[in-house]
Amino acid sequence: MKRKQLSMVIHGTLAVSLLVGAGQAAAQEAPKAAKGEQEAKTLDTVKVTARRRAESIQDVPVAVSAFGESDLKDMQATGIDGLQGSVPNANIVQGRGSANSVNAFIRGIGQPDALQTFDPGVGLYVDDVYYSRINGALFSLFDVSQVEVLRGPQGTLYGKNSTGGAIKVSTKNPFDHEGGAAELTFGDYGRREGSFYYSGKLSDTFAASIAGAKITNDGYVKNRAGGHNFNDDDTEALRAKLAFRPSDAFSATLSIDHTKQDAALTMGRPMAPLLQTSLFPAGVKVLQPGETGNWNHSAETSFSPDKGQTLKHDGASLAMDWDINAQWRLKSITAYRMLKTHSYIDIDASKYQLGDVLVALDQNQKSQEFQLHYDNGSTLHLTFGAYWLREHVTSYQEAYANDLFSYLGSGVNFLRTIEDDLTTTSTAAFAHANWEFAPTWTLAAGVRWTKDTKDYERSTSTFWGAPFTGLNGTVPFPRRSASWTAVTPSVSLQKKFSDGLMGYISANRGYKSGGFNGRANTPYDVLNAKYDPEFVWTYEAGLKAQSADGRQRGGITAFVSDYKDFQARVSQDVGTFPVLNAAALDIKGIELEGSTLVGNATTIIAQFSWLDAKYKRFDDFRLDPGYPGYDLNVNHDHVPFSPRVTARVAVQQGFGLANGSRLTIGGDLSYRGTTWLSVDNRDVLKQDYYSVVGVYGVWDSPQYTWQVRAGIRNLTDESYMIDGQEFSSVANIQTAYYGLPRNMYLSVRYNF
């Protein structure tokens, strides 16, 4: 069945490519629209800000996917992880064991360890404000106007920690989105959601908007012990904006947002036997075998029912634009954000206390960016910029492992507490030029200089039960400081072959900051806690095409990446997790995207991507047969979160009804190839290829005042893993997290 699904995806993608060339003839032969049916003449024009200014997506020499508000609804995407499947060579899912974090990889590059001391490999920006942690990044898309996903390193215009790419979220502007809407949604697993948006002018110079959402569900993982389910949600979100536009030459927007979440545990599934080590007599006991086969979405935990996960995320930003004169424009973005999380995580996903932790995080960040743009109105555009960020993160952690060790057949109490403090200061300056040096030929080049300084201190205390209380102690990690600098250039050459065909070649360098190991629990780890930055060069060639009638649009991209000093967190011994600049990788791939209008009201969208990610080297001391902890089950044959093939085909058909209302039906099929979920390539954390199907129907009233939408996600009830926890040196923990089972919903929306 899965091979047939793959064949369908490939043939569907090829069909879209053929339609780009043949769709015009099909449109000419289509019959006239029936009475009351609204005929779509062309595909909507798509503007993106991939290069920090608004441009047509067809004119930008960047691999970028863009989704508007209606696109996101048709993708049935309620959160940032709803982009999964729609973006070539991207892995965007809920982070392991967390109700509020996102695990994002693009072209094989991301953040393999979710701890707050590690930096992301995919940058996340909301209204041009950088979110420095993956915690709090799994937010709702309730008031979003557009999402852009930039693939490949964005080191010049976006800076550090965008080595894989960047995700840009733009929320609605009060001047551009007057009016309002309210929506209620009900669905499986107790899903109950309400959201609203209202915007309007207060005067000729002021406009304001407010948006809110209440998102709840009862959880899709059953608690085997009874009581409330796991993997639920209870989120409240609010965003308010005040915009000031006294003239055409100046505008300012103040934005304030607040998110609060109170969720139960996010549970996974133990995939490998869980082990207990006997200190006397020496030995190893299997506490629980690994689970196999399709998961029934049930779990048990050693935590009491009152232990869950909470988040509070607040921010404010002020964006100002000045048109100094006809050629020069100055932009300022000032932001402050606060994030607090208090999360219990059952890493071993069992009734035993082996890898149970509390992670309490308190983070704040201040940032300031200036951009100066020059446009001569014809052939030259210049961008100059400066950026500053200071982030302060403190965390308190507890690790509970009363079943990890035994003595004379009885468990030994074990508690570890951790306190750490990280301050990061980042400064950067950049410049970029775009020059049409001859008719149809454009050269773009830029460079960014970045300096990162990190100050870090930490203490780890261990408390043993009898008869091992003599082992109690604290491992200090005195405050240490380190700085790194990086230069990240970019260059592209593009040729406009015709009004509808553009080609380009480019080279871009990306940089991910170095840091200190936030899992340094032993004196050895403390001595070797510092690790170096990652760097990647990506060389890319692309073609973007659009038919003369605007009914077909598509693109193809080929790239090669040279990725160095990959930061790998590995499991060494019990409680020892070194970070190694272990690897160099060769990554190459091909990406296709296309969309077409067929006839009066049929839209077909497809993407197909192929990725070949391989390690050129992986310097791992654990692979030495002479090493005491040598493990035959460890290998680095596969790069994690880098399936060889991903693809998606979506079809939508609209029908005009006699009373002037409109009915739309649609569906999509997405395919994902075999995916490894751990750096160490543990066999039980390998997800074989699979497909996910979604369908929906929408009814719009004649004036689009009312809308009713119904849909089913994961129609075939596919059981598939999306992420994993791998701490094999602690009780052989190898835990998998699964995607949503089949779920249905109904929503009603009122526009005013």
N, C-alpha and C positions, 0 to 999 in steps of 0.2 A: 504493500500500500504506500509506504513512504517513497519508494522509487517512482511510483506513478505520480505522487504529489510533486516530487522534484521535477519530473518531466513536464508536468503541467506548468510549473513556475517558469522553467526555462523557455518552453514554447510560448507561454504568455508574454514573457519579456521580449522575445524575438518578434512576436506579433506586434508589440507596440513600436519596436524599431521600424518594422515594415510600414506600419500605419503612418509614421512620420513622413514617409515618402508617398504613400498611397492614399492617405486620409482625405486629401483635397478632392480627389476624384469621387470618393465615397460621399463626401458632403454634397458635391454637385448633383449626384444622382439621387439624393435622399428626397422623399416626398415632402410637400409643404406641411408645416405644422398644423395640427388640428386646432379647431377653434378653442380658445382659452389656454393653449399651450404656449409657453414662453420659449422662444428659440434662442439658444446661445450662439452668438456670432463668432466669438473668438475666446481663447483662453484669457484669463485675467492677467494683466500686466503685473509682474512681480518686481518690487524694488527691494534691495538689500543694502545693508550698511557694513558689509564685510570689510571695507577699506575706510571705515570711519566717516563715510559720507554716503548719501543716498545715490544708488546707481541701479540700472536695470541688471537683473541677474544674468542676462545674456551677454552683458558687456564686461563682466568682472572676471579677470584671469585667476579665479579662485574656485576650488571645488566647494560649492555651498549648496545646501538644501534649505528651502524656506517653506514655512507652513503658516497660513493665516488662521484666523479664528474658526472659519468654517471647515478648513482642512483638518484641524485638530479634532473637531467634533466628528467628522466623517471617519477619522482614524480611531474614534472612540477613546481618545487620549484624555484622561482626566488629570494626569500628573506628568512630570517630565519623563518618567519611565515609559509613558505611552508612545514615545518616539521610537521605541524598539521595533525594528523591522522595516521602518520607513526610510532610514538613512543608510546608504551604502557603507559597508565595512565599519559599522558602529555597533557597540554593545552598551546599552543604556538601561540599567535595571535597578531595582531596589537593592540597597547595600546589604551585605550579609548581617543578619541578626539585628537589624535596626529598622525601626518604623519611619525614620526621618532622613536617612542618608541615601545617596545615589552612588552606584558603581558605574563609572563611564569610561569606556575604552573606545578610541577611534584609531583605525589602522594599526591595531595591536599595541597601542600605547595608552597607559592609564595609571591607576594607583592600586598596586596589588595588595597593600595593607591599609585597612580602613582607619588605623589609629590617627589621632589628631596631630601627631608630630610628623607625619608623612604628608607630602604635598601631592595634589592631584596632577595628573598628566593631561587632563582636559579642562580648560578654563571655563567657568560658568559666570556669565554676566547678565545682570538684570538691569535694564535701563542704563547700560554702560557702567554699572557698578560691579566690581569684581567680588565674587563670593569665594573666600579663601579656603573654606572647609567643605568637605562633602556632607558633613552633618548639617541638617537643615536645608539641604539642596533638593530634597524630594518634595517639592511644593506643588500645590494645585495650580492649574492653568486657568483659573476662573475669570480673570480680567485681562487676558493676554490678547494683544493685537497681532503679534507675529513672533515666531521662533525661527532662528537661523542656526544651522549647524555647519560650521566651517571645518573642513577636513584637511589635515596636514598641519604642520607647525605654523604658528602665528606669532613668531618671535619678534617681529618688527613692530607691528601696530598694536599688539596685545601683550606682549612681554612674556614673563616667566610663567611656567606651569601650564603652557598651552602647546606642549610638544606634540600631542596627538591631534589637537584641534581646539575648537571653542564652541560653546553653546551660548547663543545670545537670545535673551528673552526681552521683548519689548511690550510693556503694558500700555493700556489705552491713554491717549492724550486728551485732556478735557476739551480743547478747542476742536479736535478732529473727530470726536465721537459724541456728539450731542444726542441726548435721549437716554433711554434706559431699558432695562430688561430684568425680569425676575424668573427664576427657574426652580422647579422642584423635581427631584429624581428619586425613584424607589426601585429597589432591585433585590436580587438574591443576597443571601447571607446578611440580611437585615440592613441592606444599604439604604440610607436615607440622607439626602443631600438637599441643601437649599443655597442658592446664590443669587446675588442681585448686583446691578450696576446702574448708576445714574450719573449723568454729566450734563452740565449746562452752563451758559454764560451768566455771570453775575452782573456784568456790565460790558461795555465795549472793550474793556481792557483786561477784565478778569474772567476766568472760567474755573470751575471746580468739578471734581468727580469724587465719588465714593463707591467702593465695591466691597462686598463681603461674601463669605461662604461659611457654611456649617456642614462638615463632612463626617458622616458616621457610618460604620458598619459593625456587625457583631463578630466578625472574624471568620476566616475560612479554614482554619486548622482546629479540629475538635480537640478538646481537653479530655484525654482518656480517663482522668481521675474525676471527671465531672466538673461542673461549674462553668465559668465564662470561657469562651473560646479564645484561642490565641490568634495573632496576626489580624487584629481588628484595627479600627481607627476612630478617633474622636478629635477632630481638628476644627478650630475656629480661626478664620483669617480675615483681615481687614486691610484695605489700602485706601488712602485719601490723597488727593492731589489738588494743589492750588496753582493755577497757571496765570502768569502776568504777561501781557503783550501790549505795552503802551504804544508801540509803533512797529512798522515792518522791520525795523533795524535791531530790535531787542526783544528777547523773550526769556522768561525764567519760569521754571517749574519746581515747586517744592513737593516732595513725595514722602509720605509717612506710611509705614506698613507694620503690621503686627500679626504674628502667628502663634497660636498656642495649641499644643497637642498633648493628649493624655491617652496612651494606648497600653494594651496588655503586652506581654512578651511576644517577640517575633521568633517563632520556633522553626527550626529546620528538622532534618532527619539524619540520625546517625548511620553512616554508610559502612563503617568498618567496626570490627569488634572493639569494645571498650575494655581497657585493661586496668587492673589494679596491681601495683607492685608491693610485694611483701618484703619488708625490711628484715624480718626474722620470723621464721626461717626464710632465706632468700628464695624468691620465686615470683611468678607472674600468674595472675588469675583472670580469666575472662568473666567480666561482670555481665556483659550483654553482647550477643552477636550483632554483627552489622545487618541492617535491614536490606532486603532485596525486592525486586519486582516493582510493579506500580505502587505508588504511595496512596494510602487511603486518606491522606490529609488529616492525620491525627498524631498527637504527641503527648508526652508527659514531661514534667519538670520537677526538680528538687526545690524550686522556689515556692514560697507561699503565695496565695492568690493576690495579696496586696502589692506584690513586686511587679512593676511594669516599666514603662518608658514614657518620660515626659520631656517636653521641649517648649521653650519660649524663645521666640526669634523676633527681634525688633530692629527697625532701621529707619533712617531718614536720609534724604539726599536733596541736593539743590543743584539743578542744571541750568546754566545761563548761556545764552548765545548772543553775541554782538556782531552785527554787520558793520565793521569799521568804515568801510567804503565799498565800492562796487567790486573790488578784488579781494579784500581781506576780511576774514571772519574769525572771531575768537570764541572759543567754547571753554567753559569751566564746569567741572563735575566734582562736587564736594559730597562726601558721604561718611556716615557713621553707622556701625552696625553692632548689635549685641546678640549673643547666642548663649543660651543655657540649656544643657541637657542633663538628665538624670536617668540613666538607662541600665536596667538589669538585663544581662544577656546570658542565656544558657547555651554556652558554646558547644557543649557535648550533646545537647538536645536529648537528655535522658533524665530518669528519676534519680540518678546518682550525682553526687557533688564532686565533679571532676574538673570541669572548666567553667564554673559559674563565676560571673564577674559583675561588678558594678563599675560603670564608667560615668563619672560626673564631670561635666565640662563647663567651663565659664570662659567665654571668648568675647573679645571686642576688637574692632578694627576701625581705624580712621584712614581715609584716603583722600587725595587731592590730585586731580588731573587737569592739565591745561592743553588745549589743542589750538594751534594757529593755522588756519587754512588760507591758501592763496589760489585764486582761480582767475586766469586772464580772459576767461570767456570763450576760449577756443582750444588751444593746444597744450596748455600747461596747468597742472594742478600740483600744489605743494602742501605738505602737511608737516608741521613741526609740533613736538609735544614734550611735556615733562610730567612725570608721575612720581607720587610718593605714597607709601602705605606703611602704617605701623599696626601690627597685630600683637595682641597679648592673650595668651591662652594659659589658663591654669586648669589642672585636672586633679581629681582625687579618684583613686581606683581601689577596689578590693577584689581579691581572688579567693574563692572558697573551694577547698578541695579535700573535704573530710573523708572521701572515699578513694582518693588517689593512692594512699599508702595504707598498709596494714602491718600490725605487729602481733604475733601470736594469734592470728586469726581475727583480730579486731581492728576496726578502722582507727586511723590516727588523725586527730584534728589538725587542720592546716589552714592558716589564714595568711595572706600576703596583702599588705597595704602599700600604696604608691602615691606619692605626691610629686607633681612636677610643675614647672613654670617655664614657659617658652615665650620669648619676645622676638619678633621678626620686624626688621626695618628694611624696606625695599625702596630704592630710588632708581629712576630711569630717565633717560632722555632719548628722543627718537626723531627721525626725519624720514620723509618719504616723498618721492617725486614721481609724477605721471606725465610723460611728455609724448605727444603725438608729433614725432620728428619728421614724418612724411605722411602724405595722404594714405590712410588705411593702416599705417604702422605706428604702434605705440610701445614705448619703452618705459618701464616702471622699475624703480630701485629705491631701497631704503636701508636703514641701519638703526639699531637700538643698542644702547649701552645700559647695562643693569648692574647694580650692586646690591647684594643681599647680605645682611648681617643678622645672625641668630645668637641669642643669649639663652642658655638652657641650664637648669639645675633640677635635681631630682633626688629623692630618697626612697629606698625600698626596704620595708621592714617585714620580717618573717616571724610568725608565731606558731610554734609546734605544740601539740598536745603531749601528754606524758606517754612514754618515758623520754621524750626527745626535747624537752624544754631547754636543754643546754645548747641546742642549735639556734635558739632565738637570736635575732640580731638585726642590725640595720646596715645596708650597703649605701654609703653616701655617694652622691654624684655632685661634687662641688660645681658651682657655676662656671660654665665654660662659654667661650665666645668664639665665633668663626665668621669669616666673611668670604664671599665669592663674587667674582665679577664675570660678566659674559658680554660678548658682542654677537648680536644676532642679525645678520644682514638678510636681505631678500632682493631678488631681481626677477623680472618677467619681461618677455617680449611677446606682443600679440599682433596678429594680423587679421584685419577685417576683409574677408574674401568677397563678401557681398553684404547686402543689408540684413540678410538672415543667417550668415555663417561667419563665425569667429573662431580662430585657433590661437593657442598660446603655448609657450613653454616657460617654466619658472624653476627657480631654486630658492629654497627657504630653509633657514636654520632655526631650530627651537632649543630652548634651555629650560631645564627643571632644576630648581634649587637643591643644593646639598642640605645636610641637616645632621641631627643627632638622633640616635636610636631611642625611641620612646619605649622600647621593651628591654632596656639594659638593666637586668635584675641581678647580675653577678659582677664581682670585681673585674673579671675578664671582659665582660660586656662594656663596663664603664671605660676601661682603657681603650677599647676599640669602638667607641660609640659614634664617632664622627664618620660620615660618609660623604662622598663627593657628588657634584651635580651630574645630571644626565644631559647629553646633547644629541641632536638628530639633525641631519641634512636630508631634505626631501627634494627630489628632482621630478618634475611633473610636466606632462604634456596633455592638452585637452582641446576638445572641439565642442562648441555650443552652436546649435542650429535652431532656427524657427522658420516655419513656412511663411510664404508671402501673405497668406490670408490670416495668419495668427491663430490657426487651429491646431497646429502641431508644434511641439517644442521638445528638445532633447539635448543630451550631452553625453560625452564619453571622456573619461580621464584615465590616464595610465601614469603610474608613479613608481619610483624606487626610493627607499629610505635607507640611510646608513645611520644606525642607532647605536650609541656608545655609552658605556658605563651604567647600564641598567641597574637600578637600585632594587636588589632582591632581598626580601626578608625571608629567612629560612629557619627551620626548626632543627636545633642541634642536640641539646640534651634537655632534661627536665628543667623548664624555666629559663632556658637559654635560647635566645632568638636573634642571632647576629644579622646585620644588614650588610650585604656585600655589593660593591660595585662590580658585579660578577661577570657581566655579559656584554657582548657586542652582537647586534642583530642585523641581518639583511631582510628588509621587508619590501615586497613589491606587490602591485595589485592593479586591477582594472575595475572601473566603476561606470555603470551606465544608468542614466535616468531619463525617463521620457513621459510625456503626457500628450493626449490627443482628444479632440472632439470628433465624434463620429455621428453623422446625421444631425438631428435637431437637438437632442438632449442626452447623448451618451458620452461619458467621459471615461477614459482609460488611463490609468497611471501605473507606472512600473519602475522598479529598480532592480538591477542585477549587479552583484559585486563578487570579485574573486580576489583572494588574499593569499599570498605565500610568505609567511613569516617564519624565519629560521634563525637559530643562534649560530653565529660564526664561532663563538667560543662561550663557555660558561665555566668560570673558574670557581669550582665548588669543592672545598676540601673534604666534604663528606663523601665524595665519590672515589676517594682514594681507598683501595682495599685494605691498606695498612692502618686506616683511621679506626679507632675503637668503636665508633658509632656507625660504621659503614652499613648502609642500608641498600639492599638490592632493589628495593621498590622505588627508589628515587631515580629519576632521569629527567633530562631536559630536551627530550626529542620534540616537544611541542610548546609553542608560545601560548600562554593562557589567554583566554577571551579573544581568540583570533580564528574563528571558523573560516575554513577555506572558501565557502560559498554562502552568501546570503542573497535573498531575492524576495520580491514582493510584487504582486499584481492586484490592483484595485479597480473595480468597475462600478460605475454609478449611472443609473438611468432615471431621468425625470419624466413625469407625465403631467400635462396640463389637464385639469378637470373642467367640466362644463361650467361650474359655478365660479370659475376663476381661481380656485384654490389649486394647490400643486402637491403631487405625491412623488417622492423620490425613494428609490430603493438602491441599495448598494451592498457591496461585500468586498472582502479582500482575503488573499491567501499569502502568508509569509512563510518563507523557508529559511532555516538556519542549519548550517552544516555542523559536523562534530566539533564540540567545544570543550576544551580542557579548562577546569575551574580552579586549578592550583598551580603555583610555580613549579612544584615538585612532580607534577604529572601523575598524581595518584590515580590509579585505575578506577576507583569507585567514585571519583570526582570528575568523571568524563561523561558529558552529555552527548549521546548519539544524535544524528541529524533528526529533525522533526519539523512539522508544519503546524501553523496555527491559523484557524479560519475565523473571520468575523463577518457578521451580517447586520444590516440595520434597515429601518424604514422611517421616513419622515413625511409628515403632513404639514403643509403651510397654508394658513388661511389666505384669502384673496389679497389682502393688504399686508400680509406677513405680520399681522398683529399677534396671532397665535401660532405656536408650533408644537407638535406632538412628535416625539421621537421614541422609537423602541429599538432595542438591539440585543444581540447575543455576542459575547466575546468568548473565544475558545469554543466554538460550536461543537467540535468533535471531542471535547473534554480531554485534550492531550495532557499527559503528565510529563513535565519537563523541568529540569534543574536550570536555575538562572545564576546561582552564585554558590560559593563554598567557603567553609572555614577549614584550614588545614594546620593543625598543631599536633602532628604525629608524635612528637617527643613527649607530649603530655597525654598519657592514657590512650594513645593512638587515636586522638580525636580527628575525625574527618567527617564534617557535617555539610549536608547539602540543603540549599533553600530552593523552593519550587515556585513556579509561576502560578497565576490564578487558574483554578479549575473553571469549567464552563459556568458562565453567569449571565443572567438576563436582567434587563432594566427597562424602565419606562420613565420618560421625562416630559414635563409640560412647561413651556416657556411662553411668557407674555412680554411683548415688546411695546414700548411706548415712547 
